[in-house]
């Protein structure tokens, strides 16, 4: 059971605190607190999941996501409507960057009432002239509001709030405008006397000298808030020692979103394909999750798919790995680290990203060393004397729905699995038609009903046979990469055929290609999905050395370089 955050409780009666009360707690806390910028419902949910206790609804970021300048070009009603989506998406307290209050005292009164109606915890207003311009654009040339007029705006806001915990933060722009420390302190004191719940002191210098000096002179007369966008390299402990109450990370989610979108758009435009980016961006399923689509997904399974259960996977991972003995003394091949995580985890994550969460892994050698998180682990205790079909037989009970059967030493682009799962065929396999030298260790040569004609789509190609040797004058159409999809009635037929093969004297020596050949011999159509590279089998030391390079091309754009593996 998860622990209950004491900040969410109102003492003995265990009544959850309102959002406004939680923001006020952060402002008055004895500890340095932090809130993070968000600009729409999706980013608000991401801020919550990251662990932050509050959200800064940034004027710059909200304007940017509308595609307009931070000059009050987005109306206050558009901003408030956007805030409603943010409040719905996250239960965190939201402090709005309210610019100058969008007008005079009367606009401020209406703004406060509308914010409270939408559950917004507070608003920060700055002492500049409406319409405002972002402080970092010629800030020293921007006029400041009259002190008395701005104090009246603060008083009007405080008199209009219905919730005593709603907070109004007064932002002092005197340092930005070049009016000096004395004027900044004079204005802060006037705003404090007018009823501001906290003072935000702003600076555009790359060092925090002005901020620390102001904090020392302010001497804790009321909560002090800062925005270290320009002086970001200052250690946070400096602010903690200076008595700062709240730090706002003001615009970083919109900035990382912009840089990632620029990189992806450029890659797609230049290469005219999605292959290079698909594995480096959030999956569609992750977006669904962030949209809180669980209820819809459950309903979709009932109303759109006739209650069909989600797919499953069986991964064969019983071997130590021939040629890899120096690396597998204490672990099976599938637990060898590739680009920072085990080979098996790349495969499991690939299945989960496509909505396959029922994953059975058949272990054998050093099965106890297999990371069983998120999987069902079964064992082939006779792995030293049996082949792949014996391992598959150990997982026969797992074949209860559409199932992908896979070798455990595979890396592949996500589209390969997605396209394989999309086929309507009872049996389907993936065959690589390329002549790439990167998978020459794979000996599962495939002969098909037709070659891979890259210019013709929609033609049906079926498997004829698989062999590990190529007879003279009989060139194969490619290599089977180790993925077999079984759908619908095909599952029952596969189990029946597997039972028949178990009666053969040589069953213990049979592998998956023997099963595929038996399916073809039994008259089953095994549909072929051609690919042209974009996968890797790890069969020897050379493959293992190259696997890291392949895996690095799957790193998300936000975490790695923008260069992806070019389509081969």
VEXDREN-2710 file (C-alpha; in Angstrom, 1 decimal):
% VEXDREN-2710
k/r/px/py/pz
1/UNK/0.0/0.0/0.0
2/UNK/1.4/3.4/-1.0
3/UNK/2.2/5.8/1.9
4/UNK/-0.1/8.8/2.2
5/UNK/1.6/12.2/1.7
6/UNK/1.0/14.2/4.9
7/UNK/0.8/17.4/2.8
8/UNK/-2.4/16.1/1.4
9/UNK/-4.1/15.7/4.8
10/UNK/-5.6/18.4/6.9
11/UNK/-4.6/17.1/10.4
12/UNK/-6.8/14.7/12.3
13/UNK/-9.8/14.4/10.0
14/UNK/-7.7/13.3/7.1
15/UNK/-9.5/15.7/4.7
16/UNK/-7.4/16.3/1.6
17/UNK/-6.0/19.8/1.3
18/UNK/-7.1/22.0/-1.5
19/UNK/-4.7/22.9/-4.3
20/UNK/-4.6/26.4/-3.0
21/UNK/-3.7/25.2/0.5
22/UNK/-1.0/23.0/-0.9
23/UNK/0.6/25.9/-2.8
24/UNK/0.4/28.1/0.3
25/UNK/2.2/25.3/2.3
26/UNK/5.0/25.3/-0.3
27/UNK/5.3/29.1/-0.1
28/UNK/5.5/29.1/3.7
29/UNK/7.5/25.9/4.2
30/UNK/10.8/25.9/6.1
31/UNK/12.2/23.9/3.2
32/UNK/13.2/25.1/-0.3
33/UNK/10.4/24.0/-2.6
34/UNK/10.3/23.6/-6.4
35/UNK/7.6/23.8/-9.1
36/UNK/8.0/22.9/-12.8
37/UNK/6.7/24.6/-16.0
38/UNK/3.8/23.1/-17.9
39/UNK/1.9/24.5/-20.8
40/UNK/-0.9/22.0/-21.5
41/UNK/-2.7/19.0/-20.1
42/UNK/-0.1/16.5/-21.4
43/UNK/2.9/18.4/-19.9
44/UNK/0.9/18.9/-16.6
45/UNK/0.6/15.2/-16.3
46/UNK/4.3/14.7/-17.1
47/UNK/5.2/17.2/-14.3
48/UNK/3.1/15.2/-11.8
49/UNK/4.6/11.9/-12.8
50/UNK/8.1/13.3/-12.4
51/UNK/7.3/13.9/-8.8
52/UNK/6.9/17.7/-8.6
53/UNK/4.5/19.1/-6.0
54/UNK/3.3/22.0/-8.1
55/UNK/3.1/23.5/-11.6
56/UNK/4.1/26.8/-13.0
57/UNK/1.8/27.7/-15.9
58/UNK/4.3/29.8/-17.8
59/UNK/3.2/32.7/-19.9
60/UNK/6.1/32.2/-22.3
61/UNK/5.4/28.4/-22.7
62/UNK/1.6/28.8/-23.1
63/UNK/2.1/31.5/-25.7
64/UNK/4.7/29.4/-27.5
65/UNK/2.4/26.3/-27.7
66/UNK/-0.3/28.6/-29.2
67/UNK/2.4/29.8/-31.7
68/UNK/2.2/33.4/-30.6
69/UNK/4.5/35.9/-28.9
70/UNK/4.8/36.4/-25.2
71/UNK/3.2/39.9/-25.6
72/UNK/-0.3/39.2/-24.4
73/UNK/-1.2/38.0/-27.9
74/UNK/-3.0/35.1/-26.4
75/UNK/-6.1/36.5/-24.7
76/UNK/-6.6/35.9/-20.9
77/UNK/-9.7/33.8/-21.7
78/UNK/-7.6/31.5/-24.0
79/UNK/-5.1/31.2/-21.3
80/UNK/-7.7/30.3/-18.6
81/UNK/-9.3/27.8/-21.0
82/UNK/-5.9/26.1/-21.4
83/UNK/-5.5/26.1/-17.6
84/UNK/-8.7/24.1/-17.3
85/UNK/-7.2/21.3/-19.3
86/UNK/-4.1/21.4/-17.2
87/UNK/-6.1/21.3/-13.9
88/UNK/-8.1/18.3/-15.3
89/UNK/-5.0/16.4/-16.2
90/UNK/-3.2/16.9/-12.9
91/UNK/-4.3/17.3/-9.3
92/UNK/-1.2/19.5/-8.6
93/UNK/-1.6/23.1/-7.5
94/UNK/-1.0/25.5/-10.4
95/UNK/0.5/28.9/-10.1
96/UNK/-0.3/31.0/-13.2
97/UNK/2.1/33.4/-14.7
98/UNK/-0.5/36.0/-15.0
99/UNK/1.6/38.7/-16.7
100/UNK/0.3/42.1/-15.6
101/UNK/-3.1/40.8/-14.6
102/UNK/-4.3/41.4/-18.2
103/UNK/-5.3/45.0/-17.6
104/UNK/-6.3/47.2/-14.6
105/UNK/-7.7/46.4/-11.2
106/UNK/-11.0/45.3/-12.7
107/UNK/-9.4/42.8/-15.0
108/UNK/-7.5/41.5/-12.0
109/UNK/-10.7/41.0/-10.0
110/UNK/-12.3/39.0/-12.8
111/UNK/-9.2/37.0/-13.4
112/UNK/-9.0/35.9/-9.8
113/UNK/-12.6/34.8/-9.8
114/UNK/-12.2/32.8/-13.0
115/UNK/-9.0/31.1/-11.8
116/UNK/-10.7/30.0/-8.6
117/UNK/-13.6/28.6/-10.5
118/UNK/-11.2/26.4/-12.4
119/UNK/-9.3/25.2/-9.3
120/UNK/-6.1/27.2/-10.0
121/UNK/-4.1/27.7/-6.8
122/UNK/-2.6/31.2/-7.4
123/UNK/-1.5/33.9/-9.8
124/UNK/1.8/35.8/-10.2
125/UNK/1.5/39.3/-11.6
126/UNK/4.4/41.6/-12.6
127/UNK/4.8/45.3/-12.2
128/UNK/5.0/46.2/-15.9
129/UNK/2.6/47.9/-18.4
130/UNK/-0.1/46.0/-20.2
131/UNK/0.4/44.6/-22.8
132/UNK/3.7/43.2/-21.5
133/UNK/6.8/42.0/-23.3
134/UNK/8.9/39.1/-22.1
135/UNK/11.4/40.4/-19.6
136/UNK/14.4/39.0/-21.5
137/UNK/13.6/41.0/-24.6
138/UNK/15.0/44.5/-24.0
139/UNK/14.0/44.4/-20.4
140/UNK/16.0/47.5/-19.5
141/UNK/13.9/49.5/-22.0
142/UNK/10.5/48.4/-20.7
143/UNK/8.5/50.8/-18.5
144/UNK/7.4/49.7/-15.0
145/UNK/3.9/50.2/-13.6
146/UNK/3.2/52.9/-11.1
147/UNK/3.7/51.5/-7.6
148/UNK/0.3/52.8/-6.3
149/UNK/-1.5/51.5/-9.3
150/UNK/0.1/48.0/-9.0
151/UNK/-0.6/47.9/-5.2
152/UNK/-4.3/48.6/-6.1
153/UNK/-4.3/45.7/-8.4
154/UNK/-2.9/43.4/-5.7
155/UNK/-5.6/44.7/-3.2
156/UNK/-8.3/44.2/-5.8
157/UNK/-7.2/40.6/-6.4
158/UNK/-7.1/39.8/-2.6
159/UNK/-10.5/41.3/-2.1
160/UNK/-11.9/39.2/-4.9
161/UNK/-10.7/35.8/-3.8
162/UNK/-13.2/33.4/-2.2
163/UNK/-10.6/31.0/-0.9
164/UNK/-8.4/32.4/1.8
165/UNK/-5.6/30.1/0.6
166/UNK/-5.5/31.5/-3.0
167/UNK/-2.1/33.1/-3.4
168/UNK/-1.1/36.3/-5.2
169/UNK/2.6/36.6/-5.9
170/UNK/4.0/40.0/-6.8
171/UNK/6.8/39.9/-9.3
172/UNK/9.3/42.8/-9.1
173/UNK/10.9/43.8/-12.4
174/UNK/13.1/46.6/-11.1
175/UNK/16.4/44.7/-11.5
176/UNK/15.5/43.6/-15.0
177/UNK/14.6/47.2/-16.0
178/UNK/17.9/48.5/-14.5
179/UNK/16.3/50.6/-11.7
180/UNK/18.6/49.1/-9.1
181/UNK/18.4/47.3/-5.8
182/UNK/17.0/50.1/-3.7
183/UNK/14.0/50.5/-6.0
184/UNK/13.5/46.7/-6.1
185/UNK/13.3/46.6/-2.3
186/UNK/11.0/49.7/-2.1
187/UNK/8.6/48.1/-4.6
188/UNK/8.7/44.7/-2.8
189/UNK/7.9/46.3/0.5
190/UNK/5.0/48.2/-1.0
191/UNK/3.6/45.1/-2.6
192/UNK/4.0/43.1/0.6
193/UNK/2.0/45.8/2.5
194/UNK/-0.7/45.7/-0.2
195/UNK/-1.3/42.1/0.6
196/UNK/0.9/40.0/-1.7
197/UNK/1.4/36.5/-0.4
198/UNK/4.9/36.3/-1.8
199/UNK/7.5/38.3/-3.7
200/UNK/9.1/37.1/-6.9
201/UNK/12.4/38.9/-7.5
202/UNK/13.5/38.6/-11.1
203/UNK/17.0/39.0/-12.6
204/UNK/18.5/38.5/-16.1
205/UNK/22.2/38.3/-14.9
206/UNK/24.1/35.0/-15.5
207/UNK/25.1/35.0/-11.8
208/UNK/22.9/35.1/-8.8
209/UNK/24.6/38.1/-7.1
210/UNK/21.5/40.3/-7.3
211/UNK/19.2/37.6/-6.1
212/UNK/21.4/36.7/-3.1
213/UNK/21.8/40.4/-2.2
214/UNK/18.1/41.1/-2.4
215/UNK/17.3/38.0/-0.3
216/UNK/19.8/39.2/2.4
217/UNK/18.2/42.7/2.5
218/UNK/14.7/41.3/2.3
219/UNK/15.4/39.3/5.5
220/UNK/12.4/36.9/5.2
221/UNK/9.7/39.6/5.5
222/UNK/7.5/37.3/3.3
223/UNK/8.1/34.2/1.1
224/UNK/10.6/34.9/-1.7
225/UNK/10.3/33.2/-5.1
226/UNK/12.9/33.1/-7.9
227/UNK/13.2/32.0/-11.5
228/UNK/16.8/31.0/-12.2
229/UNK/16.5/30.7/-16.0
230/UNK/19.5/33.0/-16.6
231/UNK/21.6/32.1/-13.6
232/UNK/21.0/28.4/-14.0
233/UNK/24.6/27.3/-13.1
234/UNK/24.3/28.6/-9.5
235/UNK/24.3/25.6/-7.1
236/UNK/20.8/25.2/-5.6
237/UNK/22.3/25.2/-2.1
238/UNK/23.1/28.9/-2.6
239/UNK/19.4/29.6/-2.8
240/UNK/18.7/27.3/0.1
241/UNK/21.2/29.2/2.3
242/UNK/19.8/32.5/1.1
243/UNK/16.4/31.6/2.5
244/UNK/14.5/31.4/-0.9
245/UNK/11.1/29.8/-0.4
246/UNK/10.2/28.6/-3.9
247/UNK/12.2/28.0/-7.1
248/UNK/10.4/28.0/-10.5
249/UNK/11.9/25.9/-13.3
250/UNK/10.1/28.2/-15.8
251/UNK/10.3/27.1/-19.4
252/UNK/12.3/23.9/-19.8
253/UNK/9.6/21.5/-21.0
254/UNK/8.5/23.7/-23.9
255/UNK/12.2/24.2/-24.8
256/UNK/13.0/20.5/-24.8
257/UNK/9.7/19.8/-26.8
258/UNK/10.8/22.3/-29.4
259/UNK/14.3/20.9/-29.8
260/UNK/13.0/17.4/-30.1
261/UNK/10.3/18.3/-32.6
262/UNK/12.8/20.2/-34.7
263/UNK/15.2/17.2/-34.8
264/UNK/12.4/14.7/-35.7
265/UNK/10.8/16.9/-38.3
266/UNK/14.2/17.5/-39.9
267/UNK/15.0/13.8/-39.9
268/UNK/11.7/12.8/-41.5
269/UNK/11.9/15.6/-44.1
270/UNK/15.5/14.7/-45.2
271/UNK/15.1/10.9/-45.2
272/UNK/11.5/10.6/-46.3
273/UNK/10.9/7.7/-43.9
274/UNK/9.7/7.1/-40.4
275/UNK/12.0/4.2/-39.8
276/UNK/14.9/6.2/-38.4
277/UNK/12.8/8.0/-35.7
278/UNK/10.1/5.5/-34.6
279/UNK/12.2/3.8/-31.9
280/UNK/13.5/7.1/-30.6
281/UNK/10.3/8.9/-29.7
282/UNK/7.4/8.1/-27.4
283/UNK/5.2/5.3/-28.6
284/UNK/1.6/5.9/-29.4
285/UNK/0.7/3.7/-26.5
286/UNK/2.7/6.0/-24.2
287/UNK/0.7/8.9/-25.4
288/UNK/-2.5/6.9/-24.8
289/UNK/-1.2/6.2/-21.2
290/UNK/-0.5/9.9/-20.6
291/UNK/-4.0/10.6/-21.8
292/UNK/-5.3/8.3/-19.1
293/UNK/-6.8/6.0/-21.7
294/UNK/-7.0/2.9/-19.6
295/UNK/-10.8/3.0/-19.3
296/UNK/-11.2/3.7/-23.0
297/UNK/-8.9/0.8/-23.9
298/UNK/-10.8/-1.6/-21.7
299/UNK/-14.1/-0.5/-23.4
300/UNK/-12.5/-0.7/-26.8
301/UNK/-11.6/-4.4/-26.2
302/UNK/-15.2/-5.1/-25.3
303/UNK/-17.0/-3.1/-27.9
304/UNK/-14.6/-3.1/-30.9
305/UNK/-12.8/-6.4/-30.7
306/UNK/-15.5/-8.7/-29.3
307/UNK/-13.7/-9.2/-26.0
308/UNK/-10.6/-10.7/-27.6
309/UNK/-7.7/-11.0/-25.2
310/UNK/-4.5/-9.0/-25.9
311/UNK/-1.6/-10.8/-27.6
312/UNK/1.1/-12.8/-25.9
313/UNK/4.7/-13.7/-26.6
314/UNK/7.0/-16.7/-26.0
315/UNK/10.7/-16.1/-26.0
316/UNK/13.1/-19.0/-26.3
317/UNK/16.1/-18.2/-24.1
318/UNK/17.5/-21.5/-22.8
319/UNK/21.0/-21.5/-24.3
320/UNK/24.3/-20.3/-23.1
321/UNK/25.4/-19.1/-26.5
322/UNK/28.0/-20.9/-28.7
323/UNK/31.1/-18.8/-29.1
324/UNK/30.1/-16.6/-26.2
325/UNK/31.3/-18.9/-23.4
326/UNK/33.9/-16.3/-22.2
327/UNK/31.0/-13.9/-21.5
328/UNK/28.4/-16.3/-20.2
329/UNK/30.1/-18.1/-17.3
330/UNK/27.6/-16.7/-14.8
331/UNK/24.6/-15.8/-17.0
332/UNK/22.7/-16.9/-20.1
333/UNK/23.3/-15.2/-23.5
334/UNK/20.0/-13.2/-23.2
335/UNK/21.3/-11.4/-20.0
336/UNK/24.5/-10.1/-21.7
337/UNK/24.5/-6.3/-21.5
338/UNK/23.8/-4.4/-24.7
339/UNK/24.0/-0.6/-24.6
340/UNK/23.3/-0.5/-20.9
341/UNK/20.6/-3.2/-20.5
342/UNK/20.3/-6.9/-21.0
343/UNK/19.6/-8.3/-24.5
344/UNK/16.4/-9.9/-23.2
345/UNK/15.2/-6.6/-21.8
346/UNK/15.4/-5.0/-25.2
347/UNK/13.2/-7.7/-26.6
348/UNK/10.7/-7.6/-23.6
349/UNK/10.5/-3.8/-23.9
350/UNK/9.9/-4.1/-27.6
351/UNK/6.9/-6.4/-26.9
352/UNK/5.5/-4.2/-24.2
353/UNK/5.8/-1.1/-26.4
354/UNK/3.5/-2.9/-28.9
355/UNK/0.9/-3.7/-26.1
356/UNK/2.1/-7.3/-25.5
357/UNK/2.4/-7.6/-21.7
358/UNK/1.8/-11.4/-21.4
359/UNK/5.4/-12.6/-22.0
360/UNK/6.7/-16.1/-21.3
361/UNK/10.4/-16.7/-21.3
362/UNK/11.8/-20.2/-21.5
363/UNK/15.1/-20.3/-19.6
364/UNK/17.6/-23.1/-19.2
365/UNK/21.2/-22.4/-18.7
366/UNK/21.6/-20.2/-15.6
367/UNK/17.9/-19.5/-15.6
368/UNK/18.1/-18.2/-12.1
369/UNK/20.1/-15.2/-13.5
370/UNK/17.3/-14.1/-15.8
371/UNK/15.6/-10.9/-14.8
372/UNK/12.0/-12.0/-14.4
373/UNK/10.5/-8.5/-13.9
374/UNK/7.4/-8.2/-16.1
375/UNK/7.6/-11.8/-17.5
376/UNK/6.6/-15.4/-16.7
377/UNK/9.7/-17.5/-16.5
378/UNK/9.5/-21.3/-17.2
379/UNK/12.4/-23.7/-17.4
380/UNK/13.6/-26.3/-19.8
381/UNK/15.7/-28.4/-17.4
382/UNK/16.8/-30.6/-20.3
383/UNK/18.3/-27.7/-22.2
384/UNK/21.7/-29.4/-22.7
385/UNK/20.2/-32.3/-24.5
386/UNK/17.2/-30.7/-26.3
387/UNK/16.5/-28.2/-29.0
388/UNK/14.2/-25.2/-29.5
389/UNK/11.0/-27.2/-29.9
390/UNK/11.5/-28.9/-26.5
391/UNK/11.8/-25.4/-25.1
392/UNK/8.6/-24.3/-26.9
393/UNK/6.8/-27.3/-25.6
394/UNK/7.6/-26.1/-22.0
395/UNK/5.5/-23.0/-22.8
396/UNK/2.7/-24.8/-24.6
397/UNK/0.3/-23.8/-21.9
398/UNK/1.0/-20.1/-22.7
399/UNK/-0.4/-20.4/-26.2
400/UNK/-3.9/-19.2/-25.2
401/UNK/-4.3/-16.3/-27.5
402/UNK/-2.5/-14.7/-30.5
403/UNK/1.1/-15.3/-29.8
404/UNK/4.5/-14.1/-31.2
405/UNK/7.2/-16.8/-30.8
406/UNK/10.7/-15.3/-30.8
407/UNK/14.4/-16.1/-30.4
408/UNK/15.8/-14.5/-27.3
409/UNK/18.8/-13.0/-29.0
410/UNK/17.1/-10.5/-31.3
411/UNK/17.2/-6.7/-31.7
412/UNK/14.9/-5.1/-34.2
413/UNK/13.1/-1.9/-35.1
414/UNK/9.6/-1.6/-33.7
415/UNK/7.9/-1.5/-37.0
416/UNK/9.0/-5.1/-37.7
417/UNK/7.0/-6.5/-34.8
418/UNK/4.1/-4.1/-35.4
419/UNK/3.7/-5.1/-39.0
420/UNK/4.0/-8.8/-38.2
421/UNK/1.2/-8.5/-35.6
422/UNK/-1.0/-6.6/-38.1
423/UNK/-1.2/-9.5/-40.5
424/UNK/-4.5/-11.5/-40.7
425/UNK/-2.7/-14.7/-41.6
426/UNK/-2.9/-17.6/-39.1
427/UNK/0.9/-18.1/-39.4
428/UNK/3.4/-15.4/-40.5
429/UNK/7.1/-14.9/-40.3
430/UNK/9.6/-12.2/-41.0
431/UNK/12.2/-12.7/-43.7
432/UNK/15.1/-10.3/-44.4
433/UNK/15.7/-10.0/-48.1
434/UNK/18.8/-7.8/-47.8
435/UNK/22.3/-8.8/-48.6
436/UNK/23.6/-6.8/-45.5
437/UNK/26.7/-8.4/-44.0
438/UNK/25.5/-7.5/-40.5
439/UNK/23.6/-10.7/-40.0
440/UNK/25.7/-13.2/-41.9
441/UNK/25.9/-15.4/-38.8
442/UNK/22.2/-16.3/-39.2
443/UNK/21.9/-19.6/-41.1
444/UNK/18.1/-19.8/-41.3
445/UNK/17.9/-19.4/-45.1
446/UNK/14.3/-19.0/-46.4
447/UNK/12.8/-19.9/-49.8
448/UNK/9.5/-18.2/-50.5
449/UNK/6.8/-18.3/-53.2
450/UNK/8.1/-14.9/-54.5
451/UNK/11.1/-12.7/-54.0
452/UNK/11.0/-9.3/-52.3
453/UNK/9.8/-6.9/-54.9
454/UNK/10.3/-3.6/-53.1
455/UNK/8.1/-1.7/-55.6
456/UNK/5.0/-3.9/-55.3
457/UNK/2.9/-3.9/-52.1
458/UNK/0.0/-6.1/-51.1
459/UNK/1.2/-9.2/-52.9
460/UNK/0.9/-12.4/-50.8
461/UNK/4.1/-14.3/-50.3
462/UNK/4.3/-17.6/-48.5
463/UNK/7.1/-19.7/-47.0
464/UNK/8.2/-22.8/-48.9
465/UNK/11.1/-24.0/-46.7
466/UNK/13.9/-23.1/-44.3
467/UNK/17.3/-24.7/-44.4
468/UNK/20.7/-24.0/-42.9
469/UNK/22.6/-24.7/-46.1
470/UNK/22.2/-23.3/-49.6
471/UNK/22.4/-25.9/-52.4
472/UNK/24.3/-24.8/-55.5
473/UNK/22.1/-23.0/-57.9
474/UNK/19.2/-22.6/-55.5
475/UNK/19.5/-19.1/-54.0
476/UNK/17.2/-18.4/-51.1
477/UNK/15.0/-15.3/-51.0
478/UNK/16.4/-14.2/-47.6
479/UNK/17.0/-15.1/-44.0
480/UNK/14.3/-15.9/-41.4
481/UNK/15.1/-13.5/-38.5
482/UNK/13.5/-15.6/-35.7
483/UNK/9.9/-14.2/-35.4
484/UNK/6.8/-16.3/-35.9
485/UNK/3.3/-14.9/-35.3
486/UNK/0.4/-17.3/-34.6
487/UNK/-3.2/-16.0/-34.8
488/UNK/-6.7/-17.4/-34.1
489/UNK/-7.2/-21.0/-35.2
490/UNK/-3.5/-21.2/-36.0
491/UNK/-2.8/-21.6/-32.3
492/UNK/-4.8/-24.8/-32.1
493/UNK/-3.2/-26.2/-35.3
494/UNK/0.2/-25.3/-34.0
495/UNK/-0.4/-27.1/-30.7
496/UNK/-1.7/-30.2/-32.5
497/UNK/1.3/-30.3/-34.8
498/UNK/3.6/-29.8/-31.8
499/UNK/2.0/-32.8/-30.2
500/UNK/2.5/-34.9/-33.3
501/UNK/6.2/-33.9/-33.5
502/UNK/6.7/-34.9/-29.9
503/UNK/6.0/-38.4/-30.9
504/UNK/9.0/-38.5/-33.3
505/UNK/12.2/-40.2/-32.0
506/UNK/14.3/-37.1/-33.0
507/UNK/12.0/-34.6/-31.3
508/UNK/14.7/-33.5/-28.8
509/UNK/16.9/-32.4/-31.7
510/UNK/14.3/-30.3/-33.5
511/UNK/14.4/-26.5/-33.7
512/UNK/11.9/-23.8/-34.8
513/UNK/12.8/-24.1/-38.6
514/UNK/11.8/-27.8/-38.3
515/UNK/8.4/-26.6/-37.0
516/UNK/8.0/-24.1/-39.8
517/UNK/8.8/-26.8/-42.4
518/UNK/6.4/-29.2/-40.7
519/UNK/3.6/-26.5/-41.0
520/UNK/4.3/-26.1/-44.7
521/UNK/4.4/-29.8/-45.2
522/UNK/1.0/-30.1/-43.4
523/UNK/-0.5/-27.7/-46.0
524/UNK/-0.5/-24.6/-43.8
525/UNK/0.1/-21.2/-45.4
526/UNK/2.9/-19.4/-43.6
527/UNK/2.8/-15.8/-44.8
528/UNK/6.1/-13.9/-45.3
529/UNK/6.6/-10.3/-44.2
530/UNK/9.7/-9.0/-45.9
531/UNK/12.1/-6.5/-44.3
532/UNK/15.3/-5.1/-45.6
533/UNK/17.7/-5.0/-42.6
534/UNK/16.8/-3.1/-39.4
535/UNK/17.4/-6.1/-37.1
536/UNK/20.3/-8.0/-35.5
537/UNK/20.8/-11.5/-34.3
538/UNK/23.5/-12.0/-31.6
539/UNK/25.1/-15.4/-32.4
540/UNK/28.8/-14.8/-31.8
541/UNK/31.3/-12.4/-30.3
542/UNK/31.3/-10.2/-33.5
543/UNK/27.5/-9.9/-33.4
544/UNK/27.7/-9.0/-29.7
545/UNK/30.2/-6.2/-30.4
546/UNK/28.0/-4.8/-33.1
547/UNK/24.8/-5.1/-31.1
548/UNK/25.6/-2.0/-29.0
549/UNK/25.8/0.2/-32.1
550/UNK/22.5/-1.1/-33.3
551/UNK/20.8/-0.6/-29.9
552/UNK/22.1/3.0/-29.6
553/UNK/20.1/3.9/-32.7
554/UNK/17.0/3.2/-30.7
555/UNK/17.8/5.8/-28.0
556/UNK/15.1/8.4/-27.6
557/UNK/15.8/11.8/-29.2
558/UNK/15.5/13.6/-25.9
559/UNK/18.2/11.3/-24.4
560/UNK/20.7/10.8/-27.2
561/UNK/22.1/12.2/-30.5
562/UNK/19.8/13.1/-33.3
563/UNK/21.5/10.8/-35.7
564/UNK/19.6/7.6/-36.4
565/UNK/20.7/4.5/-38.4
566/UNK/20.0/5.2/-42.0
567/UNK/17.7/2.8/-43.8
568/UNK/19.7/0.2/-45.6
END
